[in-house]
Every structure is written in C-alpha cells, then in structure tokens.
Amino acid sequence: MDTWIDIRRKARACHAKALAATGGDRRAATIIAAVLKADRLKVEPHDFPADTLGSLNRKFRLVRVKKGLAPEDELVVVAHEIGHFHMHHDPHNEVTVRPDGLGGDPVDSGAGKVEGYSPSERKEVQADIFAGELLCPGDWLRDEFVLRNRRPAEIAGDLGIPVSLVLNQMVRAVLLAPIGPTPEVPPDTVHDLDESQQAAVMWEGEPLLVEAGPGTGKTRTLVRRIQRKLDEKSAPASFLALRGSATTAWRRPGRQRGVPERQ
C-alpha cells in the first residue's frame, strides 16, 4: 500500500508543469528554477545551526538554505521547502537533518508507521516525498531503470541530485504499483440545510453539542461547517473530525468530497 499517493501525484503534476516550461530539460537545477519562477519564490543562503538545512517563510515567499551545502543537496532542500509551500499553510517551516539523510522517507509506508508520526513529523515526511517526486518522478525512473537499463549513479549524475535520493526513489518505483491518474469522483448531491443545521454551521459562541437521530444530517452539517471555516481561511490543522464507528469511518471521506482539498 502506498499511503502517500496523493502527495506523489501533486509533486508529479508540479514536475510536469516545470518540464513543459524548460522544454523537456529534466536537470534538477532547471526544474527547480522553473518551479521557483512559477511560484514567485526566492532563495537565499543563510547561517543556520548545525542541525538545520533550510526554511520557508511563506509571507515573504522566501526559501533560505544553509550555507556551504553541496549543490545537489541544496537542490533537495529547496525542493523540500517547495513541498511545504504547495501542501501546507504554516507561516514558517524548517527542514532539519533526518536520520535517513537527504533522499526522502523510508520505503516502508505501512499504516502503523504513518500513524506514529506527530503532525510536524508527518509534514516533514510529506515534504521529503514531494521533493523526491519533484526531482526524480518514480514513473519516469522506472522506465529508465527497467527499459533503458540505466544505473542510479548515472541518473543521479545527469539530474544533478544525490545518488541516495535516486536509490530511494528507485526502490519505491520498482516495489510499489504504478500510481496512475487521479480517479474521477462523481459529484455529490448538494442538500440544503434546514434552519437548525444552518444555525450549527454558523455558530460562533461557546462549544456546541448537536444531538440528532440517525439520518438527520449530522455529518452533512459537520462537513458544511468545516467548509465554511476553511472558506474563512481557518487553518486546516485546527480541525479534528472523529468518526463514531468503523462504518462511519469508511463512509465519511466520500461525503466530504464536496469540500475543496486542503492539506
């Protein structure tokens, strides 16, 4: 199971857009330059502590990178911060030295391990995965390895990225099933809210307990309230939606499709 498939799709879409802008030049430095230009981001060197490699300041659209990094490592750090820019809404993010080194998350992507991440750790892993797919997309890499018999060192040299990143991407590209396009989701039926449901959606006072019987629209009301708060620029990380049973847990994601995707 690939628990990060949506992250990979986003990164590959970003790579494809940059590749079109570069006229097909896949070198990491060229791809990164195209993404920075499209996102109106600037990069500058900075004196960070020993365990910090870079940071993103969203307000000033500024990526700072530790001085003295090797060029290929600097590209990975910038790609990591671009991942934060595309997926997260924190005003500031930092990338620190990870046990796995510059090259992405461990190949093991089992759900048990994923659930063990703290929110901040999860975001860092997401940014690592985004960086790997942005610089060396797994679908392209699989063809280079399987069909053209190219080796990791050769690919890394051509792209200008660390061999460790290529190796990590290659193992995943070979072991995991191809991602493929995003499946089409049929539009949900939009139901009008009654007066009591609308009151719950718009409530701004003390904590509110809504009690209602089965099939009366509790989930619909909750989803519409979350959508309203997101439209008002509330931080997605400020929401906690709990499911009452295994059956509800399977059903609710489908009922939230009408809410615009936000990380």
C-alpha positions as CSV (number, residue, x, y, z in Angstrom):
1,M,0.0,0.0,0.0
2,D,1.3,3.5,-0.9
3,T,0.0,5.8,1.9
4,W,1.4,8.9,0.2
5,I,-0.1,8.5,-3.3
6,D,-1.8,11.9,-3.3
7,I,1.5,13.6,-2.4
8,R,3.2,11.9,-5.2
9,R,0.5,12.9,-7.7
10,K,0.9,16.6,-6.6
11,A,4.6,16.5,-7.0
12,R,4.5,14.8,-10.4
13,A,2.0,17.4,-11.6
14,C,4.4,20.1,-10.4
15,H,7.3,18.4,-12.2
16,A,5.3,18.1,-15.4
17,K,4.4,21.8,-15.4
18,A,8.1,22.7,-14.8
19,L,9.2,20.2,-17.5
20,A,7.0,21.9,-20.0
21,A,8.4,25.3,-19.1
22,T,12.0,24.0,-19.5
23,G,11.4,22.5,-22.9
24,G,12.0,19.0,-21.6
25,D,15.2,19.7,-19.6
26,R,15.0,17.3,-16.6
27,R,18.1,18.5,-14.8
28,A,17.2,19.3,-11.2
29,A,18.6,22.8,-11.2
30,T,16.5,23.7,-14.3
31,I,13.3,22.1,-12.8
32,I,13.8,23.9,-9.5
33,A,14.4,27.2,-11.3
34,A,11.2,26.8,-13.3
35,V,9.1,26.0,-10.1
36,L,10.6,28.9,-8.2
37,K,9.7,31.3,-11.0
38,A,6.2,29.9,-11.3
39,D,5.6,30.1,-7.5
40,R,7.4,33.5,-7.2
41,L,9.7,32.2,-4.6
42,K,13.2,33.5,-3.9
43,V,16.2,31.5,-2.5
44,E,19.0,32.9,-0.3
45,P,21.8,31.4,1.7
46,H,21.6,31.6,5.5
47,D,23.7,30.7,8.5
48,F,21.6,28.1,10.2
49,P,22.5,26.0,13.3
50,A,24.3,22.7,12.6
51,D,21.1,20.6,12.5
52,T,19.0,22.9,10.3
53,L,19.3,22.8,6.5
54,G,16.7,25.3,5.3
55,S,13.5,27.1,5.9
56,L,10.4,28.6,4.2
57,N,8.9,31.9,5.0
58,R,5.5,31.9,3.3
59,K,4.7,35.5,3.9
60,F,7.8,36.8,2.2
61,R,7.9,33.8,-0.3
62,L,11.5,33.2,0.8
63,V,13.4,29.9,0.9
64,R,16.6,30.0,3.0
65,V,19.2,27.3,2.5
66,K,22.2,26.5,4.8
67,K,25.4,28.0,3.5
68,G,28.1,25.5,2.4
69,L,25.8,22.7,1.2
70,A,26.8,20.7,-1.9
71,P,24.9,21.9,-4.9
72,E,22.9,18.6,-5.2
73,D,22.0,18.7,-1.5
74,E,20.9,22.3,-1.8
75,L,18.5,21.4,-4.6
76,V,16.9,18.7,-2.4
77,V,16.5,21.2,0.4
78,V,14.8,23.7,-1.9
79,A,12.6,21.0,-3.3
80,H,11.6,20.1,0.2
81,E,10.6,23.7,1.0
82,I,8.7,23.9,-2.2
83,G,6.8,20.8,-1.0
84,H,5.8,22.8,2.2
85,F,4.8,25.7,0.0
86,H,2.4,23.6,-2.1
87,M,1.0,21.4,0.6
88,H,1.0,23.2,4.0
89,H,-0.2,26.6,5.3
90,D,2.2,27.1,8.2
91,P,3.7,30.6,8.1
92,H,7.2,29.1,8.7
93,N,8.8,25.7,8.1
94,E,12.3,24.3,8.7
95,V,14.0,21.2,7.5
96,T,16.4,19.6,9.8
97,V,18.9,16.7,9.3
98,R,16.9,13.5,9.2
99,P,18.2,10.0,10.1
100,D,17.5,8.9,6.5
101,G,19.7,11.7,5.1
102,L,18.8,13.8,2.1
103,G,16.8,11.4,-0.1
104,G,13.3,11.0,1.2
105,D,11.2,8.9,3.6
106,P,11.9,5.2,4.4
107,V,10.5,2.9,1.8
108,D,8.3,1.2,4.4
109,S,5.0,3.0,4.1
110,G,2.8,0.8,6.4
111,A,-0.2,2.5,8.0
112,G,1.1,1.7,11.5
113,K,4.2,3.7,11.0
114,V,2.3,6.6,9.4
115,E,0.0,6.8,12.4
116,G,3.1,7.1,14.7
117,Y,4.2,10.4,13.2
118,S,3.5,13.6,15.1
119,P,1.8,16.4,13.0
120,S,5.1,18.2,12.4
121,E,6.9,14.9,11.6
122,R,4.2,14.0,9.1
123,K,4.6,17.3,7.3
124,E,8.3,16.8,7.1
125,V,7.9,13.4,5.6
126,Q,5.3,14.7,3.2
127,A,7.8,17.4,2.0
128,D,10.5,14.8,1.7
129,I,8.3,12.7,-0.6
130,F,7.2,15.7,-2.6
131,A,10.9,16.6,-3.1
132,G,11.8,13.1,-4.3
133,E,9.0,13.0,-6.9
134,L,9.6,16.6,-8.0
135,L,13.3,15.9,-8.7
136,C,13.0,12.3,-9.9
137,P,9.5,11.1,-10.6
138,G,9.0,7.4,-10.0
139,D,7.2,6.6,-13.2
140,W,10.0,8.1,-15.3
141,L,12.6,6.5,-13.2
142,R,11.1,3.0,-13.5
143,D,11.3,3.3,-17.3
144,E,14.9,4.5,-17.2
145,F,15.8,1.5,-15.0
146,V,13.7,-1.3,-16.4
147,L,13.5,-0.3,-20.1
148,R,16.8,1.5,-20.6
149,N,18.9,-0.4,-18.1
150,R,20.3,2.8,-16.6
151,R,22.0,2.8,-13.2
152,P,21.4,5.1,-10.2
153,A,24.8,6.8,-10.3
154,E,24.3,7.6,-14.0
155,I,20.8,9.0,-13.5
156,A,21.9,11.0,-10.4
157,G,24.8,12.5,-12.3
158,D,22.6,13.5,-15.2
159,L,20.0,15.1,-13.0
160,G,22.4,16.6,-10.5
161,I,20.9,15.1,-7.4
162,P,22.2,12.8,-4.7
163,V,22.5,9.1,-5.5
164,S,20.8,8.3,-2.2
165,L,17.6,10.1,-3.5
166,V,17.7,8.2,-6.8
167,L,18.1,4.8,-4.9
168,N,15.3,5.6,-2.6
169,Q,13.0,6.6,-5.5
170,M,14.1,3.5,-7.5
171,V,13.3,1.0,-4.8
172,R,9.8,2.5,-4.3
173,A,9.2,2.8,-8.1
174,V,10.0,-0.9,-8.6
175,L,8.3,-2.3,-5.5
176,L,5.1,-0.2,-5.4
177,A,2.4,-0.4,-8.0
178,P,2.3,2.5,-10.6
179,I,0.3,5.4,-9.4
180,G,-1.7,6.2,-12.5
181,P,-4.0,9.3,-12.9
182,T,-6.3,10.5,-10.1
183,P,-9.6,8.6,-10.3
184,E,-12.6,10.5,-11.3
185,V,-15.1,11.1,-8.4
186,P,-18.8,11.6,-9.3
187,P,-20.1,14.9,-7.9
188,D,-22.0,14.7,-4.6
189,T,-25.6,15.7,-4.4
190,V,-25.8,19.1,-2.5
191,H,-28.6,19.1,0.1
192,D,-30.0,22.3,1.6
193,L,-29.7,22.7,5.3
194,D,-32.7,23.3,7.5
195,E,-32.8,26.2,10.0
196,S,-31.3,24.2,12.9
197,Q,-28.5,22.8,10.8
198,Q,-27.7,26.2,9.4
199,A,-27.5,27.6,12.9
200,A,-25.0,24.9,13.8
201,V,-22.9,25.7,10.8
202,M,-22.8,29.4,11.6
203,W,-22.4,29.1,15.4
204,E,-19.6,31.2,16.9
205,G,-20.2,31.1,20.6
206,E,-19.1,28.5,23.3
207,P,-18.6,24.9,22.4
208,L,-21.7,23.5,20.9
209,L,-23.2,20.0,21.3
210,V,-25.6,18.9,18.5
211,E,-27.8,16.0,19.2
212,A,-29.9,14.3,16.5
213,G,-31.1,10.9,15.5
214,P,-29.8,8.7,12.7
215,G,-30.2,10.0,9.1
216,T,-30.9,13.6,10.2
217,G,-27.9,15.2,8.6
218,K,-25.3,15.4,11.4
219,T,-22.4,14.5,9.1
220,R,-23.6,16.9,6.4
221,T,-23.8,19.7,8.9
222,L,-20.3,19.0,10.2
223,V,-18.9,18.9,6.7
224,R,-20.6,22.2,5.8
225,R,-19.3,23.8,9.0
226,I,-15.7,22.7,8.2
227,Q,-16.1,24.0,4.7
228,R,-17.3,27.4,6.0
229,K,-14.4,27.7,8.3
230,L,-11.9,26.8,5.6
231,D,-13.5,29.4,3.3
232,E,-12.8,31.9,6.1
233,K,-9.1,30.9,6.0
234,S,-9.1,28.9,9.2
235,A,-6.0,26.6,9.4
236,P,-6.8,23.1,8.3
237,A,-4.7,21.8,11.2
238,S,-7.1,23.3,13.7
239,F,-9.8,20.8,12.9
240,L,-10.3,17.4,14.5
241,A,-13.1,15.3,12.9
242,L,-13.7,12.0,14.8
243,R,-15.7,9.1,13.4
244,G,-18.1,7.2,15.7
245,S,-17.7,3.7,14.2
246,A,-15.8,1.7,11.6
247,T,-18.8,2.0,9.3
248,T,-18.8,5.8,9.6
249,A,-15.1,5.9,9.1
250,W,-15.5,4.3,5.7
251,R,-18.4,6.4,4.6
252,R,-17.4,9.9,5.7
253,P,-14.5,10.6,3.3
254,G,-16.9,10.1,0.4
255,R,-19.3,12.6,1.9
256,Q,-16.6,15.2,2.2
257,R,-15.7,15.2,-1.5
258,G,-17.6,18.5,-1.9
259,V,-15.1,20.2,0.4
260,P,-12.1,21.7,-1.6
261,E,-8.9,19.7,-1.0
262,R,-6.6,21.3,1.5
263,Q,-3.6,19.8,3.4
